Amino acid sequence: MEIRNKASRIRLLNWKMPQMRAFHFSWFAFHLCFFGWFGIAPLMAVVRDDLGLTKTQIGNTIIASVAITVIVRLAIGVLCDRIGPRRAYTWLLCLGSLPVMSIGLADSFETFLLARLAIGAVGASFVITQYHTSMMFAPNVVGTANATSAGWGNLGGGTTQIVMPLVFSGILMLGVSEAVGWRLAMVVPGVVMLLTGIAYYRFTQDAPDGNFDELRERGELPPASGEHGMGASFKAAAGDVRVWALFVVYAACFGVELTINNIAAIYYFDNFDLSLATAGMIAGLFGLMNLFARTLGGVFSDLFARQGGLKGRVRWLFMAMLCEGVALMFFSQMQVLALAIGIMLVFSLFVQMAEGATFGVVPFINKKALGAVAGIVGAGGNAGAVAAGFLFRSESLSYQQGLFYLGIAVIIASLCALVVRFSPEVEAEEQAAYHEAASDAGEGALSLR
């Protein structure tokens, strides 16, 4: 699809532009979804004692929390093509808030597993975030816009590790037991998600010139049927080998980040004899790198595209992935706390830049099936987390060993980036569109005005 009047600059403090309202609401909604999705992770040491969970059972709940997201992400992408990101996000936030608030009712491994499985659906929020910003921003800044919105959303993985133990501690100060405290703590993100869903519907729109139903009525957007229907869109995306190459790449970067979000707090708690709050604070540093790291991945993608075009974006993606794998292998060998934290931050920088670089490429694969492409590639992240989850559920395999093997897998997966290629015609067309948008912008792409 061809969307007109996309923004060629990112004006962070301009709330009058529909492009910027979509930008801010999409990253904030994704940020909150992380609180619902992984809010229980920094409290797992308490949950483990309360419900009597084994390491294998904890591993199964980690797998459950990301497994269902694979399916939902595949569906949510084509749903965005049909009903638009505004309504898709509203429904996901409002419905997703229900299992988040209800997980406190779990009283056994089985009910806790089902709750985490249901909550995993909110992870599909990432696809809507990337879809919405792709609809709103021009080629010269789309990499930066996608990376920044996703990065600030992913930042929720870090703030969750820090904030949820504090929420839990605050609730304990009311005089309740730990067994009740972790249950009440999860109500907080659920309520905020519900309110944000209502606000998303009220204050955003699907595209710069209006919502999808309005654009279709005016003939500016083809009807969501026939060759533009959900089935045709998904078929077109699924038949492109480049989409599956990016599926593997994203599995090896975002999938790794999800895995670290799930195990980091309990890893530091068990291996370095720290308190729950301290382990959560250190684990939170990994996610807090999203404040700028994923944005850097998108910025570099746009910069590489200035001279190298789409080939430049792909080369940058390969380099970021390779460095991520090497850093992860080093992190797995750290035995001293200070060194473990330092190498974790280096590893975090590259894993998040690789994510930004991936979605610096995605908008150019197939514009007529953007939702389906974003959905499949986004699902790769969760598929990677599911696969990695099996490394950390075994009683015979230590976390350090699992991380080392994961680093090797990332290096191998980086080679898939080199499979992504574009025809000379597409290269020339996108290079011309890039320079036209850059010329219209006239100055820096990212500003406060």
Wavefront OBJ file of the C-alpha trace (Angstrom):
o trace
v 0.000 0.000 0.000
v 1.098 3.595 -0.617
v 0.408 5.914 2.298
v 0.710 9.642 1.622
v 1.984 12.476 3.814
v 4.365 10.415 5.910
v 6.543 12.457 8.251
v 10.134 12.982 7.094
v 11.229 14.190 10.540
v 10.658 12.946 14.090
v 9.532 15.941 16.173
v 9.393 14.474 19.656
v 7.479 17.295 21.380
v 4.955 17.954 18.618
v 1.729 16.286 19.771
v -0.429 17.995 17.131
v 0.923 15.797 14.340
v -0.971 12.481 14.041
v 2.363 10.873 13.181
v 3.849 11.886 16.520
v 0.758 10.935 18.527
v 0.938 7.476 16.971
v 4.679 7.346 17.713
v 4.290 8.202 21.392
v 1.160 6.134 22.056
v 2.601 3.085 20.279
v 5.859 2.996 22.252
v 4.078 3.728 25.529
v 1.518 0.989 24.921
v 4.277 -1.492 24.088
v 6.157 -0.394 27.217
v 3.103 -1.127 29.362
v 2.580 -4.473 27.668
v 6.047 -5.452 28.869
v 4.907 -4.743 32.419
v 2.006 -7.110 31.964
v 4.052 -9.647 29.987
v 7.121 -9.849 32.252
v 5.883 -8.245 35.457
v 5.971 -11.603 37.195
v 9.600 -12.387 36.155
v 11.385 -10.335 38.878
v 9.015 -11.849 41.448
v 9.655 -15.450 40.414
v 11.766 -16.252 43.471
v 8.704 -15.469 45.638
v 6.299 -17.254 43.290
v 8.609 -20.295 43.207
v 8.427 -20.629 46.996
v 4.703 -19.897 47.180
v 3.658 -22.422 44.529
v 6.533 -24.887 45.087
v 7.806 -24.728 41.498
v 10.819 -26.712 40.252
v 13.401 -25.386 37.796
v 11.782 -27.415 35.015
v 8.355 -26.007 35.832
v 9.742 -22.453 35.862
v 11.295 -23.174 32.465
v 7.937 -24.378 31.180
v 6.238 -21.150 32.319
v 8.949 -19.136 30.534
v 8.282 -21.077 27.343
v 4.528 -20.603 27.768
v 4.890 -16.835 28.191
v 6.449 -16.485 24.751
v 5.005 -19.479 22.837
v 1.467 -18.155 22.341
v 2.896 -14.852 21.116
v 4.243 -16.593 18.007
v 0.702 -17.391 16.883
v -0.795 -14.059 17.929
v 1.933 -12.079 16.154
v 1.295 -13.976 12.929
v -2.397 -13.074 13.172
v -2.067 -9.500 14.412
v -0.004 -8.382 11.411
v -2.646 -9.261 8.819
v -5.322 -7.958 11.211
v -3.599 -4.558 11.114
v -3.816 -4.636 7.310
v -7.549 -5.213 7.636
v -8.817 -3.060 10.537
v -5.843 -0.750 11.106
v -3.366 -0.471 14.000
v -5.616 1.815 16.081
v -8.397 -0.698 16.634
v -5.992 -3.650 16.759
v -4.047 -2.042 19.619
v -7.198 -1.046 21.490
v -8.543 -4.596 21.479
v -5.185 -6.129 22.415
v -4.649 -3.785 25.384
v -8.165 -4.118 26.770
v -8.462 -7.888 26.375
v -4.835 -8.487 27.385
v -5.309 -6.655 30.671
v -7.726 -9.351 31.879
v -5.265 -12.277 32.274
v -2.645 -9.871 33.677
v -4.979 -8.928 36.512
v -6.159 -12.526 36.910
v -2.788 -14.280 37.291
v -3.034 -13.660 41.031
v -5.812 -16.260 41.157
v -3.307 -19.021 40.298
v -2.870 -21.559 43.104
v -0.909 -24.325 41.360
v 1.675 -24.856 38.641
v -1.034 -25.681 36.116
v -3.116 -22.545 36.680
v 0.008 -20.361 36.793
v 1.184 -21.895 33.494
v -2.176 -21.186 31.836
v -2.120 -17.605 33.095
v 1.353 -16.958 31.664
v 0.252 -18.574 28.414
v -2.722 -16.200 28.140
v -0.664 -13.150 29.103
v 1.824 -13.973 26.333
v -0.696 -12.683 23.780
v 0.101 -9.074 24.747
v 3.580 -9.570 23.283
v 1.962 -9.132 19.869
v 1.869 -5.419 20.720
v 5.323 -5.107 19.165
v 3.992 -5.868 15.686
v 1.330 -3.155 15.964
v 3.914 -0.650 17.202
v 6.179 -1.315 14.214
v 3.258 -1.335 11.802
v 1.899 1.979 13.072
v 5.236 3.812 12.873
v 5.893 2.331 9.417
v 2.570 3.825 8.327
v 3.521 7.247 9.661
v 7.185 7.885 8.702
v 9.060 8.356 5.422
v 11.985 6.178 4.181
v 14.702 8.535 5.432
v 13.595 8.165 9.083
v 11.511 4.986 9.187
v 14.438 2.966 10.542
v 14.967 5.483 13.333
v 11.227 5.743 14.051
v 10.721 1.984 14.181
v 13.810 1.421 16.303
v 13.035 4.224 18.745
v 9.379 3.290 19.266
v 10.292 -0.368 19.725
v 13.305 0.476 21.867
v 11.369 2.701 24.233
v 8.732 -0.007 24.350
v 11.324 -2.694 25.054
v 12.594 -0.429 27.798
v 9.637 -1.828 29.707
v 11.628 -5.041 30.039
v 14.153 -3.120 32.131
v 11.852 -0.857 34.103
v 9.680 -3.868 34.922
v 12.648 -5.575 36.598
v 13.140 -2.465 38.754
v 9.593 -1.243 39.364
v 7.729 -4.485 40.069
v 9.879 -5.437 43.116
v 9.243 -1.907 44.419
v 5.493 -2.268 43.852
v 5.678 -5.631 45.613
v 7.584 -4.098 48.549
v 5.075 -1.259 48.787
v 2.195 -3.703 48.974
v 3.978 -5.687 51.697
v 4.156 -2.470 53.734
v 0.360 -2.598 53.901
v 0.728 -5.666 56.099
v -0.090 -8.454 53.639
v 1.983 -11.613 53.242
v 4.361 -12.279 50.338
v 1.936 -14.887 48.978
v -0.754 -12.205 48.690
v 1.644 -9.403 47.748
v 2.806 -10.771 44.412
v -0.799 -11.407 43.409
v -1.902 -7.853 44.182
v 1.176 -6.393 42.481
v 0.068 -7.783 39.104
v -3.239 -5.897 39.269
v -1.364 -2.605 38.822
v -0.069 -3.134 35.247
v -3.402 -4.681 34.240
v -5.396 -1.602 35.216
v -2.986 0.777 33.460
v -3.119 -1.345 30.281
v -6.916 -1.136 30.235
v -6.901 2.661 30.560
v -4.226 2.999 27.864
v -6.288 0.901 25.454
v -9.177 3.347 25.776
v -6.840 6.336 25.287
v -5.249 4.720 22.204
v -8.631 4.527 20.486
v -9.468 8.106 21.435
v -6.252 9.919 20.488
v -4.646 8.085 17.533
v -5.474 7.355 13.897
v -4.281 4.667 11.493
v -2.470 6.824 8.925
v -1.474 10.475 8.416
v -4.665 11.231 6.446
v -7.135 9.294 8.598
v -8.267 5.812 9.610
v -8.291 2.877 7.221
v -12.085 2.790 6.850
v -12.074 6.493 5.916
v -9.241 6.019 3.410
v -11.095 3.115 1.807
v -14.277 5.166 1.511
v -12.305 7.887 -0.302
v -10.608 5.345 -2.580
v -7.146 6.124 -1.195
v -6.679 2.592 0.122
v -7.748 -0.649 -1.602
v -10.507 -2.710 0.065
v -9.356 -5.437 2.437
v -10.496 -8.239 0.156
v -9.313 -10.239 -2.851
v -5.631 -9.663 -3.583
v -5.508 -7.205 -0.681
v -7.262 -9.511 1.776
v -5.747 -11.093 4.861
v -5.161 -14.454 3.207
v -3.492 -13.024 0.103
v -1.348 -10.700 2.213
v -0.098 -13.528 4.402
v 0.514 -15.787 1.405
v 2.618 -13.129 -0.318
v 4.742 -12.604 2.784
v 5.100 -16.302 3.613
v 6.268 -17.088 0.072
v 9.256 -14.741 0.308
v 12.456 -16.419 1.539
v 13.783 -13.056 2.767
v 10.946 -12.880 5.270
v 11.970 -16.204 6.787
v 15.632 -15.173 6.818
v 14.619 -12.142 8.891
v 12.431 -14.476 10.985
v 15.595 -16.386 11.979
v 17.585 -13.180 12.506
v 14.927 -11.724 14.786
v 14.700 -15.019 16.635
v 18.376 -14.613 17.453
v 18.132 -11.028 18.717
v 14.689 -10.278 20.171
v 14.269 -13.921 21.141
v 17.491 -13.667 23.126
v 16.323 -10.441 24.786
v 13.055 -12.067 25.886
v 15.006 -14.993 27.307
v 17.313 -12.702 29.299
v 14.297 -10.733 30.579
v 12.863 -13.979 31.931
v 15.999 -15.398 33.561
v 18.228 -12.419 34.436
v 16.824 -11.647 37.896
v 16.805 -15.241 39.099
v 20.240 -15.793 37.438
v 21.850 -13.002 39.465
v 19.839 -13.952 42.565
v 21.081 -17.550 42.521
v 24.631 -17.164 41.121
v 25.832 -14.075 42.959
v 23.942 -14.416 46.257
v 22.064 -11.103 45.910
v 18.779 -9.914 47.355
v 15.686 -10.003 45.145
v 15.615 -6.201 44.817
v 19.330 -5.974 43.954
v 19.117 -8.795 41.413
v 16.129 -7.055 39.848
v 17.991 -3.743 39.652
v 20.962 -5.345 37.885
v 18.732 -7.360 35.558
v 16.864 -4.141 34.790
v 20.037 -2.574 33.385
v 19.836 -4.999 30.460
v 16.430 -3.698 29.410
v 17.209 -0.060 30.263
v 19.737 -0.013 27.423
v 16.682 0.165 25.158
v 16.510 3.858 26.075
v 19.032 4.446 23.295
v 20.515 1.148 22.026
v 17.704 0.054 19.719
v 17.384 3.613 18.442
v 21.094 3.502 17.543
v 20.408 0.356 15.525
v 17.773 2.206 13.497
v 19.858 5.376 13.189
v 22.814 3.405 11.826
v 20.462 1.557 9.471
v 19.285 4.887 8.042
v 22.883 6.163 7.862
v 24.119 3.039 6.069
v 21.193 3.459 3.651
v 22.296 7.005 2.784
v 25.265 5.711 0.796
v 24.721 1.966 0.531
v 20.948 1.874 0.008
v 19.144 -1.281 1.051
v 22.399 -3.260 0.771
v 23.842 -0.944 3.395
v 20.981 -1.710 5.780
v 21.570 -5.456 5.359
v 25.338 -5.166 5.924
v 24.779 -3.254 9.145
v 22.306 -5.893 10.339
v 24.861 -8.664 9.784
v 27.586 -6.794 11.702
v 25.310 -6.083 14.685
v 24.221 -9.740 14.868
v 27.789 -11.042 14.725
v 28.908 -8.748 17.551
v 25.865 -9.775 19.611
v 26.787 -13.454 19.416
v 30.414 -12.867 20.414
v 29.408 -10.646 23.359
v 26.901 -13.233 24.595
v 29.554 -15.960 24.622
v 31.841 -13.730 26.707
v 28.995 -12.880 29.108
v 28.331 -16.563 29.733
v 31.877 -17.018 31.062
v 31.869 -14.205 33.625
v 32.286 -15.279 37.267
v 32.913 -11.857 38.857
v 29.812 -9.695 39.411
v 31.340 -6.431 38.148
v 32.623 -8.094 34.965
v 29.307 -9.877 34.433
v 27.450 -6.558 34.608
v 29.917 -4.797 32.276
v 29.842 -7.502 29.593
v 26.051 -7.772 29.941
v 25.765 -4.090 29.017
v 27.964 -4.565 25.937
v 25.908 -7.598 24.946
v 22.687 -5.643 25.562
v 23.899 -2.827 23.302
v 24.422 -5.138 20.343
v 21.314 -7.294 20.809
v 19.116 -4.210 20.802
v 20.946 -2.551 17.910
v 20.413 -5.764 15.951
v 16.680 -5.530 16.654
v 16.593 -1.948 15.425
v 18.578 -2.923 12.335
v 16.140 -5.762 11.565
v 13.148 -3.445 11.456
v 15.182 -0.970 9.461
v 14.936 -3.572 6.685
v 11.401 -4.946 7.223
v 9.417 -1.968 5.774
v 11.092 -2.473 2.376
v 10.451 -6.200 1.896
v 6.842 -5.980 0.647
v 4.885 -2.744 1.110
v 1.625 -4.365 -0.048
v 1.861 -6.961 2.729
v 3.609 -4.904 5.402
v 1.458 -6.248 8.240
v 2.046 -9.864 7.271
v 5.802 -9.329 6.914
v 6.024 -7.529 10.259
v 3.916 -10.250 11.877
v 6.025 -13.141 10.598
v 9.338 -11.479 11.435
v 8.013 -10.375 14.833
v 6.859 -13.927 15.520
v 10.425 -15.036 14.896
v 11.468 -13.218 18.063
v 9.119 -15.298 20.152
v 9.944 -18.495 18.296
v 13.573 -17.848 19.214
v 12.611 -17.301 22.837
v 10.694 -20.591 22.862
v 13.680 -22.453 21.410
v 16.056 -20.781 23.872
v 13.694 -21.610 26.714
v 14.469 -25.310 26.328
v 18.126 -24.557 27.116
v 17.131 -23.189 30.514
v 14.572 -25.725 31.657
v 16.978 -28.659 31.926
v 18.171 -29.563 35.411
v 21.459 -30.910 33.944
v 22.391 -27.753 32.003
v 23.541 -24.671 33.900
v 22.495 -21.163 32.919
v 26.101 -20.388 31.962
v 26.256 -23.337 29.586
v 22.909 -22.417 28.086
v 24.058 -18.839 27.442
v 27.275 -20.036 25.774
v 25.398 -22.336 23.381
v 22.943 -19.518 22.692
v 25.849 -17.243 21.682
v 27.034 -19.821 19.151
v 23.501 -20.040 17.723
v 23.358 -16.246 17.320
v 26.604 -16.209 15.314
v 25.243 -18.890 12.984
v 21.927 -17.034 12.636
v 23.735 -13.821 11.655
v 24.561 -15.443 8.307
v 20.853 -15.410 7.438
v 21.015 -11.624 7.147
v 23.126 -12.053 4.015
v 20.223 -13.904 2.347
v 18.191 -10.667 2.256
v 18.663 -9.067 -1.151
v 16.738 -6.657 -3.359
v 16.423 -6.254 -7.120
v 18.303 -3.368 -8.785
v 14.951 -1.748 -9.601
v 13.818 -1.785 -5.974
v 17.230 -0.557 -4.832
v 17.056 2.398 -7.226
v 13.442 3.209 -6.350
v 14.054 3.198 -2.603
v 17.284 5.174 -2.923
v 15.403 7.869 -4.847
v 12.588 7.878 -2.256
v 15.145 8.152 0.555
v 16.868 11.192 -0.928
v 13.556 12.841 -1.786
v 12.341 12.469 1.804
v 15.717 13.627 3.161
v 15.534 16.681 0.922
v 12.034 17.490 2.171
v 13.207 17.173 5.780
v 15.958 19.689 5.163
v 17.699 19.034 8.491
v 18.141 16.447 11.252
v 15.571 13.671 11.295
v 15.242 13.503 15.069
v 14.440 16.704 16.973
v 12.520 18.018 19.964
v 10.496 20.534 17.967
l 1 2 3 4 5 6 7 8 9 10 11 12 13 14 15 16 17 18 19 20 21 22 23 24 25 26 27 28 29 30 31 32 33 34 35 36 37 38 39 40 41 42 43 44 45 46 47 48 49 50 51 52 53 54 55 56 57 58 59 60 61 62 63 64 65 66 67 68 69 70 71 72 73 74 75 76 77 78 79 80 81 82 83 84 85 86 87 88 89 90 91 92 93 94 95 96 97 98 99 100 101 102 103 104 105 106 107 108 109 110 111 112 113 114 115 116 117 118 119 120 121 122 123 124 125 126 127 128 129 130 131 132 133 134 135 136 137 138 139 140 141 142 143 144 145 146 147 148 149 150 151 152 153 154 155 156 157 158 159 160 161 162 163 164 165 166 167 168 169 170 171 172 173 174 175 176 177 178 179 180 181 182 183 184 185 186 187 188 189 190 191 192 193 194 195 196 197 198 199 200 201 202 203 204 205 206 207 208 209 210 211 212 213 214 215 216 217 218 219 220 221 222 223 224 225 226 227 228 229 230 231 232 233 234 235 236 237 238 239 240 241 242 243 244 245 246 247 248 249 250 251 252 253 254 255 256 257 258 259 260 261 262 263 264 265 266 267 268 269 270 271 272 273 274 275 276 277 278 279 280 281 282 283 284 285 286 287 288 289 290 291 292 293 294 295 296 297 298 299 300 301 302 303 304 305 306 307 308 309 310 311 312 313 314 315 316 317 318 319 320 321 322 323 324 325 326 327 328 329 330 331 332 333 334 335 336 337 338 339 340 341 342 343 344 345 346 347 348 349 350 351 352 353 354 355 356 357 358 359 360 361 362 363 364 365 366 367 368 369 370 371 372 373 374 375 376 377 378 379 380 381 382 383 384 385 386 387 388 389 390 391 392 393 394 395 396 397 398 399 400 401 402 403 404 405 406 407 408 409 410 411 412 413 414 415 416 417 418 419 420 421 422 423 424 425 426 427 428 429 430 431 432 433 434 435 436 437 438 439 440 441 442 443 444 445 446 447 448 449
